[in-house]
């Protein structure tokens, strides 16, 4: 008796499933496979790695068709090639591909393809002692693979296909408890893709909707991975869950420590969890703290400071000059703060003019100019970088130049 891994499912097997490339009968969105090449790649990989492959297709009368796959060494343009054949019990038939198909594939990838094919047809996999001891309860179609190395892959099947329940889920992705030997790989519909993240992950992530895959079943759009995982954390995790796990990913060695809140809207649970962690002085990743801060009223985001006597004197002088020049700025609208986003030294927002410590440190003219610019935003609504703001400031400079010129001329005339 020879032990074999049996991939089984009910139904029938059209021989074109292994004789024609690009032919796939799967139309269900829940199906894992859709290329129409997986079975062929698996056959080529298994034969290249020294495994034996036999397929049995049973009918309701207990009879079955048997297909045995094998390779034959030959030559093509002075190169040695392993051509692939199958025997249907009557004769040998050459297949339109060689063992070079999927040249970089490993045995685990062949296992993955055969198992996903079985799953897509409602079947499964098991280890059997003898391929000729047919159990009708297994299924109508049985793909048997013999080979010690392949059996060892089967014994690691928990790594290659997830069985864990989701801890949290979005419409496109879920996370499960970290699979210890998952190599920090992102899964696709429970399937190990080989797409590795650059740092250890706190959870194992699994796409549940169709995404772009390459021919070897790695994830095609790796640029979006960080955004999709960020979206899961920011918008789809519960309050208690976040309080438990946000501190765990504050470690910079973790992949989740480098997520991004861009293009995401933090949920109420996320903001409440961050507020709790902040209040109790517990750690959280910088991106989480930033996302939480941005969700708060702006006045709560900035750190206020009380100006010293010198700074108060400078501020009063600047306000007096503005008033003298017709800019009737209200001191009650001015708030002093330690810093502002993007390292600006002044900002107008929601009826308040924010002035940073650095505005004072840069000198009086910087303070005066910053106050005037933000007062202009307040009174006109013009935004930075617009022609309307530019024209207004240029007109103001021209007006002041004219006043200085005329005053100098008057002074000259009186001498």
Buried (B, 14 or more C-beta within 10 A) or exposed (E): EEBBBBBBBEEEBEBEBBBBBEBBEBEEEEBBBBBBBBBBBBBBBBBBBEBBBBBBBBEEEEEBBBBBBBBEEEEEEEEEBBBBBBBEEEEEEEBEBBBEBBEEBBBBBBBBBBBBBBBBBEBBBEEBEEBEEBEEEBBBBBBBBBBEEBBEBBEEBEBBBBEBEBBBBBEBBBBBEBBEEBEBBBBBBBBBBBBBBEBEBBBBBBBBEBBEBEEEBBBEEEEBBBBBBBBBBBBBBBBEBBBEBBBBBBBEEBBBBBBBBEEBEBBEBBBBBBEBBBEEEEEBBEBBBBBBBEBEEBEEBBEEBEBEEEBEEBBEEBBEBBEEEEBEBEEEBBBBBEBBEEEBBBBBBEEBBBBBBBBBEBEEEBBBBBBBBBBBBBEEEBEEEEEEBEEBBEEBEEEEEEEEEEEEEEEEEEE
